[in-house]
């Protein structure tokens, strides 16, 4: 602000001095008032727009520094500096959040991230981009027990359930992983907490409020505006928002609309993408001859650029259907390998070309006409140096495939991805299953519309996260798995079985009137299409790890609750049932959520994807 004020003062002083000098000169020369006004205006305008004084006019964008030297930074440089600045903010914010934790409390639950499928070729890495997605149900403030009749969490101490404590832990978990995209559910402090805090470290967000939220009842009792919803945040230095969609509940009923859903189409910024590679289109009938080494020459109607030979630049082998990309389009094209060339020479006549047929594999019958008439026919031989077959061929993104010259293309990483987050109905009774099925049906129908271009569902990378409130075999989950986009569970791809009893994403023990009982199940998901290949996930904690992270106070509360619950159940006619025994065992384990070391009744899920 001080520098802006100085620039304004300098600008006013410079213009004022010119005006006074002009007036004094014109008065001595005997000019009239009209000439005085005209000359003053011209000289003042010239002084304002001179290169030497332009930096003193702050509202003109300051394209020059104080020495008159041009210093406009490129967009990429600005993004880089913004990213560095946000990194400093993140470190400082993490330090502050750690200092605000009570000394007797354990640190935030630690979990390891492990990667897999790291055997990809360098060419695959150059034609794909990485994207890290963080999913978390935050546990709405209105449902955590701050309002009478809600929550029912008895193991954690009351201060661990307070929003003032939990919000710091939630923010700490989001900051430390620094994901590219953050998908949140049960967000009821968006405007006053999540949006300003995440915006300060470089995120922008899209929020969708739920008009059917149970937090409305809590809001009436506490006289607060507590209505939760879902949100998607994305890093501004890596992504930009192209389009968004929020389900319109006011047009439908609570039974049929797709829960709380937000869809966004994001574009990766150029500096976030690896440099593109060059590819040579080869039609399918001739590809196998190249990959097997049977053919050592590739014929073309034009000479191979010398720089590709001199620098041994590898060219990807872009396999196209018979007829070529011009006739068949790029939808069925595949990257199957790469090769280099050592030379190029021209066939002088047809006889030379036919004599080399065993090297290039082109049938003589495919070239018609007299031997010396070579109009629009292959004339050049590209001598192949090395050939590499890829173990895992892949289809390049159609929008990242650009023709550079005839059959030579540049193949870059895809730049767009669709991300969806949702929160389906939480009723675990018989009516909840068909309701979630209807909601998912509506969600996938909206997704089809969102991804449709020219009447066809475009095969673009799609990632769906959400609290489905459904176990893996429920119809709403299997419906996702059967979608034409080829959606798969990221954690199942990582070898983690969602059906295994030791694996769970939500583990809670509630007493009271609001959903009492023990609830341990896998109900949170990250699904991705075949264009978004999962390459790593955040590991799930074991029950023993959760128990070790508890405070002495939490263990003491668990013992007291076990004794009280056992005394109550023993008074029942017939004694404790099997379900009662499960409750007692769960209390003794002291591993349920939320806790002092974790702010929600759901675990976060994080997956890394390679976008192709």
N, C-alpha and C positions, 0 to 999 in steps of 0.2 A: 504493500500500500504506500509506503514511503517513497519507493521508486516511482510509482504512478503519479504521485503528487508532484515530485520533482520534474517529471516529464511534462506535466501540464503547465507548471510554472515556467519552465524553459520555453515551451511552445508559445505561451501568451507573451512572454518577454520578447521573443524573437519577432513575432508578428507585430507587436506594439512598436518596437524600435523601427521596423521598416515603415510602418504607417506614419510615425512622427517625422522620420527623415523625408518621406515623400511629401508630406504636407509642407514642411519647411522649404523644400526645393521649389515646389509649385507656387507658393506664395511669393517667393523672391522673383520668380519669372512672370508674375502677374496673371496667372491662369485663373479662370472663373471657377465657381463652385462645382459645376457639372464636370469640368475637366479634372478638378481635384478629386472628386468622388470616383471617377472612372480610373484614373491613374493609381489611386490608392487601392482600389479593388484588384486591379491587374497585378500590381507589385505584391500585394498580400497573398494572392492565390499562388503566384510563382514561388514565393518564399515558403508557403505551406507545403507544396509538392516537390520542393527541391530535395535531392537525395540526402543532403547534409542534415536537414531538419525533419525529415519524415519520421525518424525514430521518436521524436518528441510528441507525436500525435497518437495517443494510446488507442483511440477508437478506429484507427486505420489498420490495426492488426500488427503493428510493429514488425514490418518485414526487414528492418535494418537494426543493427546494434548501435551502441553509442558512438562508434567510430565510423558509421556509415557503411559498414561491411555487411553484405547480405548473409543472413544466417537461417533462412527457412529450413527447418528440419524435415526430412522425409517422414511419411506416415509410419513406416516401419521403425524408424529411429524413435519417434514419439511413443509408439507402443512399447518399444524396448525399455525406454526410460520409465514409462508408467509401470511396467512390470517390475523393474528394480525397486521403484518407490513403494509399490504394493508389498513387495517382499519384506522391506524394512518394517512396514506397518504390521505385517503378520507376526514377525518376530517379537516386536514390542507388545503386541496385543496378547500373544501367548504368555509372555513374561508376566504381564499384569494379571491375566486370568489365573496363572499358577500361584501368584502371590496372594490372591484373594481367597484361595481355598483355606479352610480351617486346618491348622497344623496336625490335628488328630485324624484328619481324613486321609484315606489312601489316594494315590494319584489316579487319574482317569484310566480306565481299563485298557491295558496294552494288548494289542493283537498284531500278529505278523502278516505281512503281505507276501504271497508267493506267486511266482510267475511260472508259466509253462508254455509249451509250443514255441520255443525259442530257436527252432531249427530252420527258420525261414531264410530264404536266400536274400542277399543284399538287394537284388532287383525287386523282390517282394516288398522290402522295407521302403524302397524309393517310390513305389507306386501305391503306398498305403499310408495312413496317418493313425496315430494313437489318440485315444480318448478315454479318460478316466471318469467314471460315473459313481457318485456317492448317493446312496439311498438311505433314508431314515424317517421313521415315524417318531415325531418329537415328544409325544404324549402331551396333549393339550393341557394348558393350565387349568381350564375348567373341569377336566376329567381326572386330575391328579390327586384330588382330595382336598383342594383348597375350598371347595364348596360342600356343605353337608349333603349327604346322599350320593356323592360321587366318589370315585377312587376306590376306597376300601383297602388300600395297601397298608398292611399293619407291620411288616417287618422293618422297613426303613424308618429312621427317626423322622419326626415331622419336619425338621429343618431341611432334610434331604429332599423333601417333596415340595418345598417352597420354590416359587418361580425365581426368586432372586438368586438362589443357589443353582438351580437346574439350568437356567439360561446361560450361565458362564460355562458349565460343562458341555452343553450342547454346542456352543460357539467354539469351544476348545477342540471338540472332535471334528467339527467342520474345517477349522483352520489348519489343523496339523496334517491332514491328508491332502489339502489343497487340490481337490479334484477339479476337472474342467467343467463338469456339470454336477449340480447338487439338486436332488429331488427330495422334497420334504412333504410329509403329511401331518395332520393335526397341528397346523400352524395357526395359533390364535393371538400372536403378538407380532404380526408381520410388519406393520407400519412403524411401531415404536422400538422394535428390537432387531429382528432378522434383516430387514431391508437396509437400515442405516449402518449396522455393523458390517454386513457383508459388502455393502457398497464401498465402504472405506478401504477395503483391501482388494478392490478391483472386480467385484461381481455386480451384475445386473439381474433383476428378477422379474418373473411373471407370477401373479398370485390369482387364485380363484377361490372365492369364499363359498362355503356350503350353506345354503339357506335352510337345510334340514338338520343342521348340526345339533347334537344333544347339548352342546355348550350353551345353547340359548336358554335352557332351563337354569343352568348355573348362573348365567348372566342376570336372569331375573332375581335370583336369590341374593347374589352378591352386588347387584346394581352396577355391574361392569359390562362393557361391550366385549364379550368373549364368544366369538363365533369363529370356529376354526375353518381351515381350508387347506388346499395343497399349493405348493409353490415349486418353481424350477428356477434355479440360479445358474448363471453361466459366466465364465471368466471373460471379461471384456478384451483382454490382451490376446486371447486365442480365438474367440468366437464372436459372431455378430448375429443378431436376431433378424431373420427374414420374414417369418410369419408365425402367428400364434392362433390357437383355437382353445376356447373354454366351453365346456358343455353348458347348455342353456337350460337350467332346471326350471325356470319360470314358465317355459313352454311345454314342459312335460310333468309327469307326476313323480313322486318319490320312488315309486315301485319300479319304474322303467328307465329312468335316466341313468347315465353311466357314472353313478357315484359322484365323486369330486374328481374331475379330470382336467388336466392341462396338456396340450400338445404344442410343441414348438418346432419350427424348422430352423436350424442353425447352420451357419456357414463358417468353416474354418478360415481364419485370416491367412493371407499368403505367407507371412513369415512363420506360420505354424506348420507349413507343409514342406516336405522334402523336395529337392529339385527334381523335375521330371526326367525320365529317361527316353531315349529314342528307340523306336520299334520299327521293324520291317514287316509289312503284311505279306503273308505267304498263305496261299489257298490250301485247304485241307488235303487234297490229293497229293501234294508235294512235301508236306511237313514231315512225314515219317521218314522219307528218304534223306532229309537233312539231319534229323535227330539221330538216325542210325549210322550216319557217316557214309552211306552208300553214294550220296551225291555230294560233290565237292565244289560245285559251281552253281551259283544262282544267276539266272539270266534276267536281264531287264532291258527296257527300251532306252535307257539313259545311263550315263556313266556314274559310278559310285563317287560321291564327293571325296576328294583327296584327304581332307582332314580326318575322315573316319578311318582311312587306311594308315595315315602317318601316326596317329595317336592310338591306334588299335582300340577304337571306341566300341564297346560291346553294344550290339543291337538286339533288343528283345525280339523274339519270334512271335509275331501276332498272328495266330491261326484264325483264318476266316473261312466261312463255308464256301463250297465250290460256287464260283460266280463272283466272289469278292464282296467287300464291304459296300461298294456302290450299289450292288444288286440286292444284297441280303440284309444290309444294315449291320450295326455293331453289337446288337444285343447278344448274338451267339459267338462273338469273338472271344478267344482265350489266349493268355500268355502261357506258352508251353516250354520255353527255353530261351537261350540267348546265344549269339555267335559273334565272332569277329572276322574281319576280312584282311587279307594280305596283299591284294592287288586287284587290278581291273584292266581288261583289254577288250578290244573291239573285234568282232567277227567281220571279216571283209566280205564274205559271201556266204551263200547258203551251204555250200559244200563244207566249209570249215565248221559251221554250226552243227550240221548233221554228224560230222566226224566226232564231235564232242558230246554226242547225245548220252553216252554212258556216264558222263560226269555231271551233266545238269538234269537228266531225267525227263526232259520235255519231249513228247512224242513228235516226230517229224510231221505227222499228219495234222498237228495243231497249227502249223504255219503253212499257208498255201501261197501259190504264186510262183512266177519265174525265179530262178536262182539269184538273179542280180537285182530284183525289185524288192527292196527291204523297207518299203514304206509302212510305218506303224507296226513293225515286227521287231522281236528281240534282236538286238545287235551287240549288246555288251555282256561280258562274262565277269561276274564278281567272284573272285577266288576266295573260298572260305578257309579261314585259318583254324579256329577252334569252335566247337559246338558243345553246349551244355544242355542236357535235358533236365527240366525241373521236376522234382518228385511230386509237387503239388501244383498243378496248373491252376490258374485263377482267371476269372473274367474281370477285365478292367472296367472301371466306372465309365459309362457312356459319356458323361459330361466332362471327364478328364482326358478324353481321347481326342487329339487334335491333329489333323492332317498338316504336315509341314511341307512336304513336296512329294507329289504322286503317291507312291506306296510307303513312304517314310512318315511315321507318326511320332508325336510326342505323347508319352503316357505318364500322367501325373497322378497324384493321390486324389481321391474324391474330396470334394470341398463342402458337401452338404450332408447333414444327418438329421433325422427326425427323432425327437425324444418325447416320451409320453410318461406322465406319472398319474396315478389314480389311487383312490381310497374307496373300496367297495363296502357294501353294507356289513355291519358287524354282528348281526343277529346270528347266533350259533344254533338257534332252534330250527325246526323243520321248515319254517317259512323263509329262512335266510338263504338256503341253497338255491331255490328257483329265482329268488330276487337278485342274487349276485349273478346268476346265469343271464338274466335279462339285462342287467347292467353291463356285463361284459359284451353281450351281443351288440348293444348300442354303442359301446366304446369301439369295437372293431369295425362296425359300420361307419362310424365317424372317422376312424383311421383310414379306411379305404377311400373315403371321399377326400381326406386331407392329402393322401399320397397319390391320388389319381391324376394323371396327365394325359390329355388327348384320349380320354375314355379307357385308359389302361392303367392298372396299378403299376407304378414305376418301381423297379427293383432298386430302391435306394436303401442305405443303412437305416434301420429302425431299432430303437432301444425303448423298451417298455419297463418301467419300474412301478412298484406299488405295494401297498398293504391290501392284499386281496381278501384278507380275513377268511381264507379258504385253504384247506390242506391240499397237497399235491394232486390227489385223484378226484377232486371236485370238478363238476362240469365246467365251471368258469375258467379253471386252469387248463384242462384238456382242450378247451375251445381255442385258447391261445396257441397251444402246441400244434394244432391242426391248421393254423392260418397259412394261406398261400405264400407268405413271405418267408416261411421256414423258420419260425421263431423257436428258440431253444433257451432253456434255463442256464444262465451263465455258471452257476455253482454246480449244476449237474455236469456241464462241460468240463469243469475243473476236477471231476471225480468225487464230488461231495454228494452223497445220496440224501435228498430231502426226506425220504421215507424212513431213514434210519432213526431209531428212537433217541440216540445220543445227539442228533442234530436238531436244532431249533432256532427260530428267529425271534420268538416271543415266549417268555416264561414269567408268569405272574401268579401270585396268590392273593385272592381277594376275600374279604369277609364283609358281612353286611348285606344290604339289599341290592346293591348294584353289581350284577354279574359275579356272584360269589363262586368260589371254588379254585381249583388248581388248573391252570391253562398253560400247557407247554406244547408247542407245535410249530410247524414251519408254515407261515402264512405270508411272508414277505418274499418278493421275487424281483429279479432283474432278467428280463428276456431280451434277446437280440436276434435280428434277422441274419441270414447267411452272408450278408454284406458287412456285418459287424462281428468279427471273430474274437471271442474272449481269449485273452492271453494271460490273465492273472486275476486273482481275487483276494480279498481280505479274509483270513482264516476265521472260523467260528471258535469261540472259547468253549472249553470243556466245563462241566459242572464244578469240577475240583478247582479250576482257575477262578471261577466266580466266587466260590466259597472262601478261597484264600485271600481274596481282595476285600473281605468284609472287615469292618471295625469291631472292636470288642463290644461296643454298645449294641451293634446289630446282632452279634452272636448271643448276647444276654437277652435281648428282646425276643429272639427266636426260641430260646429255652423257656422263657416265661410264657410265650404264646403257646408252645407245645404243651406245657403243663395245664394251662387253662383250657385249651381245646380238648385235651384228653379227658379232663375231669367232666367237661360238658358232655362229651360223646358217651362216656361210660354210664351216664344217667339215662341214655336212650334205651328203649325197650329192645332187647335183642343185642345190645352192645354196638360197638362201632362196625359199620359196614366196610366192604372192600374199598369203596370210594373214600370213606373216612380215613382208612389206613393210608391211602395215597396222600391225603392232605397232611396227616401227621408226619409222614416221611419227608414230604416236600418242605415242611417247616423246619425239620431237623437239618436238612441239607443246607439251609441258609444260602441258597444260590439264586433265588428268584430276583426279578427286576420290578421296579427300579431299585437303586441302592446308592450308597454314598459314592461309589466308584462309577456309577452309570446313571444318567439322568432320565432314562426312558424305560418303558416296559417292553420295548423292541430293541433288538440289536441292529446296528447299521450294517449295510451290505455295500461293498465297494468292488467294482469290477473294472478291469482295464481291457479295452477293445482295440483291435486293429481294423480300421475302416478301409474297406476295399471297394 
